[in-house]
Amino acid sequence: MLDSFIQSPLLLLFTVIAIGYGIGEVRVRGFKLGVAAVLFVGLGFGALDPDLSVPQFIIFLGLAIFVYTVGLSSAPAFFASFRRHGFKDVYFALFTVLLSAAMAFGIGKWLGFDASLTGGLYAGASTNTPALAGLLDAIQKGADAGAVEAFSKEAVVGYSLAYPMGVLGVMLALFLLQRALKIDYSVEARSLAKDYPLGEELTSRTFSVEHPDIIGQSLREFRRRHELKVAFGRIQHDGRTTLSSWETIPERDDLLVLVGTEEAISETAKSIGPAADGQLSHDRSVFDVRRLFISNDDIAGKTIASLNLQERFNVLVTRVQRGDMDLLATGDTTLELGDRVLLVAHRDEVPEIIKVFGNSYEALSKVNLLSFGLGITLGLLLGMINITLPGGYSFSLGFAGGPLIIALVLGQLRRTGPIVWTLPYGANLTLRQVGLIFLLAGIGIRSGQTFYQTLQTELGYQVFLAGGVIAILSTIATLLIGYRVLRIPFSFLGGMVGSQPAVLDFAIEQAGNKYPTIGYTRMLPVVLIGKILAVQILYNLMG
């Protein structure tokens, strides 16, 4: 079998992927490695025989696809963070990046590690695979031709040895600090619910119109005078049920449906009236309730308000499902390919409404190779540009930084004329996973021998413990400064330090809700870019 793997790198690659992914799904007391297990299985196979290898092209292909898809999906949260928090998040993210890099530099100098091993230590302790890829890119461009292979393997060894403690150390620091600070996640959740309603809590309730604030006023005027985080659904007047619109004027004793979180509904109801005895239904012979896929490129990236649906049809959009989350549909909600909208519409108009949204599952399974290929091409071209800083230091963004920055820009633009840059939600996740497992399997197989040899030396234990020190101390500093100085909710901070899926899952489990994912998306783009650049600077400083 070993000979078959040597003769067929493709067979070896997919065997490692299959076994690694299977192992990664195994949970031990709530902990699982996820796709990172592919790297460790690759290291195990690579250690069996020096002749086991895969083409380096596989690594860079996986890297480019991975960072590009991450950038596309992260762009909205990245730029929304600027609008909402200014440069606060950026400064905080850069602080965490520089802190861990400075610690890696100091420990590397103290223990006598060379540049490639120190860079790998930093990437591993940060559990940041794109940073490792950025390091390999820097080695490829900066090292002597004869030393590239050896330095690259050394970098992967440092990453692999530090990675386990990079995961466990962050979890340990998070667990200990939440106890020391006596964090009450339930209290935080209640205070955050108003500004950050979680999608899965959406519901609908019916109320009787009795409050003077809304009687005789259009829903548009009512909304202008109140801070509302609800959508208006059906309304019943004189026993006849219709769909509400912004021009609807509720009268006393009408029945009105509100859609939103329990807290938002209860707050709005104070200006409407008491809850009705039952839920307002509608005549299914006249109205139909549908969930439709957004598969029409023409409306992708546009807001619901810009579609002027209520001027064209007797329709009401109440929710937008994105991935596993239900979002409240408002006029400002931007529709993405792969979203599912929940709407109520006049039965006769449903066929025309379907044409607007597309509702083609088959279309969502396809990738627009024009925009995808062109986007990655632009990213690779940007990555090839040599950037010179004051003092003579020069670097390039490479296979990781170039596609990531281009993806952030294009993901925010969403479309340029007829070209839609964003990918359907499901297609993005699939491509991201494929890119990541190619990357991890490739670097694991190619570095297995060096990893096995280093593991048997004192150097291996030093790197392992150094990774734990960096992970624990940098996490404690991040949590303390974020919570005490910047007053960031601890629920968010759990996601901000959870750059590895297992750590993010642990933070969600500790919080008992999904607020850590908000912190994760706020920090991820800046941290990814920062660490890709920081590891290259660290490598050059140590060199």
N, C-alpha and C positions, 0 to 999 in steps of 0.2 A: 504493500500500500504506500510505503514511503517513496518508492520509486515512481509511483503514479503521481504523487504530489510534486515531485521534483520535475517530472516531464510536463505536467500540466498546472501551471500557476493559477489558471482559472478555476480548476477543480479545488485546489488548495484554498483559494480566496473564499469560495462559497461554502466550503466545509467549515472554515473558521467562522464565517458569518452565522451559519446555521447553529453550530454548537454554542457560540458565544451568546447569541440572542436568546437561546433556550435557557442557558445558565443565568443570564441577566434577569429573566422573569421569575426566578425562584426567590421567594421571600423567606428570610430568616428573622423572626421576631419583628416583622414590619419593615425590615431593611432589604433592599435589593439593589444590585449594581446597575441594572438597566443596560443600555447599549454599551456602557463602559466595559462590560464583561467581554465584549468582542476584542478589545485591546489585550486583555490578559490571556484569553484563549490564543490569540495570535502570537503573543510572546511565548506561550507554552509550545506551540507548534514550531515556531522559529528556533527554539532551543533544541529541538530533536536532531537537527542536521544543518550544517552550515550551507548546504546547497538549496535549502528551502527558501524561496523568495518569490516576490511578485514585482512587476514593473513599477518603478517610482511614479510613473504617469498616473497610476490608480490613486495614489495619495493626493496628488495635486488636483485631479478631477473631483474627488470626493470633497476636498477642502473648498474649492470654488463653488460647487453646488450648495454645500452646507451653509457657508457664510452668506451667500447671496439670498437664499430663501429665508434665513434668519433676519437679514436686513429688511427684506420686503415686509415681513410680518410685524417687525418691531417698529417700523417707521411711524405709524400713527401715534403709538404710545410715546415714542421718543420725542416727537415734536409737540405733542400735547403736554408733555412734562415741561417744556420750555414755556409754553403759553400759561400754564397754571402755576408753576413754581419758579419761573425765571431760571437763573443759573445755579440755584441752590442745589438741585440734584446733581448737576454736572460737577460742581466743586466737590460735593461729598463723594461722588463716584471716583473722581480723580484722586482724592485723598486716600481712599481705600486701595486704589491701584498702586499709588506711589509708596504707601506704607508697607505693603507686602513686598514690593520690589526692593525697597531699602533694606528690609530685614533679610531678604535673600542675598543681597549684595554683601551685607555685613557678615552673615554666616558663611557665605562662600569664601570670602577673604580669610576669615578666622580659621576655617577648616582646610583651606588650601585647594578648594575646588577650582577647576578651570572654567572658562566662559560657557562652554556648551553644557556642562553638568549643572552649573549654577542656573542657567536659563531654564533647563529642564526641571530643576528643583522648584523654581518659581512657578512655572506653568502647572506642575503637578500639585503643589500645595494650594494653588488657586483653583484646582480642578477645571482648568480652562483649556480645552483642546484646541481652539483656534489660536491661543497664545503659543502652544507647542508648534502648531503649523507655521506660525509667523517666525518662530525661532529657526525651524528647519529651512525656511525661506531665506532668512538672514545668513545662515551657515552656507547655503548653496551659493549665495552671491559674494560672501565675504571671505570664506576660507580658501586656502590653497587647494588646487584641483585634487591633489593626492590625499588631502585630509578630510574632504567633505564627507565621505562615507563613514569614517571613524567618528568624527564630531557629531554627525547626525544620530548615530547609534547611541553615543554617550548622552545626547540630549533626551532621547526617548527613555533611556534607562533612568535618568534623573527624574523624569516625569512619572514613570511607572512606579518607582519606589516611593515617591512622595505622595502619589495620588491617594492611596488608601487612608493615610493620615490626614490628607486634605479634606476628605469626606468626614471621617470620624471626629477629627479635631473640631470642625465647625459645629457638628451636632453636639459635642460635649460642651463647648463654650456657650452655645445657645441655651442648652438645658440648664446649665449651672447659673447663668446670668439671669434667666427669667425667674429662677427661684430666689436668687439674691435680691433682685429688684421687686419681688413680690408682684409680678405682672398678673393682672386679672383680665384675661382675654375677653370675657363676656361683657365687661364694662366697656372695654375699647370698642367692641363690635357694635354696641348700642349707640355709642357716640359717633361712629363712622358711618352708620347706616344711612343717615340723611344725605351725606355728600357722595357716598360710595355704595349705593344699593347693589347687592349681589343679585345677579340675574335669576338664579333658581328660586328666588322668593316672590316672584311676580304672581299676582292673583287678581281676581276681579270680584267686585261686590256691588250690590244695587242699593241706592239710597232714594228716599223720598225728598223731593224739592220743597223745602219749607223756609229756608233762611233768606232774609231780604237781600243779602249780598249777591245772590245769583238770580233771584226772581226778576224777570223782565230785562236781564242783561244778556248780551250774546256771550257765548263761551270764549270768544276772542277777547272781549273786554274783561271778562272775569279772569282770564289767564294773565292779562297785563297787570292787574291789580294784586295778584297773588303769586308767590313763588311756588309753582306747582311741579311736582315730579310724578304726575299721573297722566294717563291718557283717558279721554272720554269715549265711552262705548255707545251702546244703544240707548235710546230714550223713548219712553212711552208717554203719550199725551192723549187723553180722552180714550184710552183703551187701544190706541193704535201705536205699534212699535215701528220706529224708523231708526236709521243711522244718524248719529249726531255729526255736525260739521262745525266749523268755527263760527258760522253765522246762526247756528241754532240758538233760540232764546227760550230757556226753560221757564215754565210757569208753575205756580203752586200746585202741589200734589202730583206733579209729573214724577216718573221713575227714571233715574239716570244711573248708568253703569260706569264705575271707575275702574281702571286697570293700573296696577302698580304694586309696590310693596305694601305690606300691612300697615307699616308706620306712615308711609306717604298717603295712603288712602284715608287712614284715620285722621290725619292732620287736615286734609282737604275737606273731609266730610263735615268738619266744624262749621264751614261756610256754605254747606249745602242742606243738610238736614239729617234726620235719623235714618238708620238702616232699615230697609224694607224687610217684610216678613220672609220673602223668598227671593230667589235669583231671577232677574228679568230674562225671559226667554224670547225667542223670535220665531217667526213663522218660516219653517224650513222650505215651505212651498214657494216663498218669495225670496228669502235670503239664504245664502250658503256660506258656511265657514270653511276656509281653505288654508292650507300651508303650501306656499309656492316657493320653489327654488329661484334664486337670482342667477340666471345663466345667460342673460342678455348683456353682451358687452357694452351696449349703448347706454345702459343705466348704471353700470358698475362705476363706483367712485362718485356718484351723485347723491345728494341728500333727498329724503322723501319729499320735502317741501318743493324742491325744484321740479319734481315730476308732475305737479299740479293734478294729482289723481282725483281729488274731490270735485274739481271743476270739469272733469271729463267723464267720471263714473260715479255711481252711487256706491261708494266703497269706503271702508274704514280699516286702516292698518293699525294694529294694536301692539304687536310684538315682532321682534326680529331675533331669530335664533342663529347664533354664530358659534360653531363648534358645539359644546355641551351647555352653553349659557343662553338664557333667554334675556334679551335686552328690551327695555321699554322703548317703543317706537315713538319718536318725536319728529317734528319737522327737520331738526338738525341732524338726525341720525343718517350717517353715510352708509349706503348699501355696498356690500362687497360681493364678488363672485363666490358662490357657495352658501351665502346666507339663505335662511328660510324665513319668509314673512308670514305671520298669521293675520289674516284679514277676514272681514265680513263684507259681503258684496251682494248686490242684486243678482239673483240666479241668471237672468238673461244676459248680464254683462260679464259673467265670469270668463267665457271664451276670449273676449277682447282683452281682459285684464291679464290673462295667462300670456298673451302675446307680448305684453309690456314687460313682464318679468322673465319670460323665457320658460321656466319650469322644466328644463331638460336635464335630467340626471346624467345622461350620456355626455352632454356638452361639458358638464362640470368635471368629468373624468379626463378630459383632454387638456393638454398644456399648449398654450399659444407659443409655439417654438420660435416664431419671429421675435416676439418681445423677450422671451426667455433667453434665446441665444444672443440677441443684440445687447441685452442688459449685461450678461456675463462678459461679452466681448468688450464693452465699454469699461467694465470693472478691471479686466485683465490689462487693458491698455493703460488705465490709470495706475495700476500697480507696477507697471514697468517704468514709470517716470521717476527719475532720481531727484530727490528733494534735498537741498543743501541748507543747513541751518547756520546761524551765526557761529563763528568759531571753527568752521570748516567741516563739522560733522554732517555726513550725508547718509540718507537712507531712502528706501523705496517701500511702498505699501505692500507690494508683492501679491501673491495669489490670495492672501487672506484679506488684507486691508482694502485693496482696490475694489474688489467686488462688493465688500460690505458697505463702503461709503456710497458707491453708485446705487446699491440697492436701497439704502436709506433715502436717498434723494428721489429715486423713481417710485419708491413705495409711498412717499408723501405726495408726489405729483399724481399718482394713480393712473393717469392716462395723459397721452400727448396726441391730440387729434384722434385718429382712429385706433391708435395703438394703446391697448390696456396693459400696463406694466405689472399690475398685481396678479397673483395666481389664485385660483379657487382654494378655499381653506383646506380641503382634503388633499388636493394635489400638492400644495405647499408642504404639508406635513409629510407626505410620502416622499417627495424629493429630498426634503431635509434629512429624513431618516436614512435614505439610500446614500446620500453624500457622506453622512457621518459614519456609517458602518464601513464604507469603502475606505475612508480615511483611517479609522481605528484599526481595521483588519490589516491594511497595508503597512502602517508603521509598526504594528505589533510583530508581524511575521518577519519584517526586515531587521528588527532589533532583538529578536529572541536570543540569539547566541550571546550577545554582549550583556544582556540582562541576566542570563543564567550565570555567567562568569562573575559579574559584579556582585551578585547576590551572595556569593560564597566568600566574600571578602569583608573586611572591616568597613570599607567604604560604603557598602550597601546599607549597613545598619546606621551609619552616620547620616546618609541621605534620608533614610526612613524617619529617623527621629527629628531631623531638621525640618522635614515637611510638617510634622506635628506641631513643632514650636511655632513655625510661621502661621499655620492655620489657626491655632488656638489664640495666640496673642493678637494677631490682626483682627480676628473676629470679635474678641472682647473689646478692643479699642474702637472698632466700628460701631458696635452695639451701644457702648457707653456714650460716645460722642453723639451719635445719632439720637439717642433717647434723652440724654441729659442736656446736651447743648442745643441741638437743632430741634428738639421736641417732636421728633418723628415717632408716630405710634409704633410700639414694639411689634405689633402684628405685621406692619409693613417691613420693618427691619429684618424680621425672620426671612422674608423673601429676598431682601436686598443682599443678604449674605449667602443665600441659597442658590449659588450659581450652578450646582449640580442637581440633577433631577431628584436623586435620593434625599438630598438635603432639603430641597423645596418640599417634597412630600412630608418629611419630618416636621418642617415648620408648620405646614398646614395641619398636620395631626396634632401638634402641640396647641395651636391656636383654636382648633375646632371649627374653623371656617376657611374660606378661600381668600381672605384679605392678604396673606403673604404673596399671592400671585400678583397683586397690584404693585407691591414693592419690587417684585422680581422684574416686571415689565418696565418699571420706572428706571431701574438701574442697568438692565441688561445691555442695551445698545452702547451706552457710554463705557461701561466696564469692558465689553468685548473689544471695542476700538482701542481703549486705553491700554489694555493688557497686550494686545497685539503689537502696539507701538513700544510699550514699556519693555517687553521681553527682548526686542531688537536693540533698544538702547542699552539695556543691561548687558547683553552679549558683547556689544562693542566696548562698553566701559571696562568689562572684565578682560577683554582680549588684549 
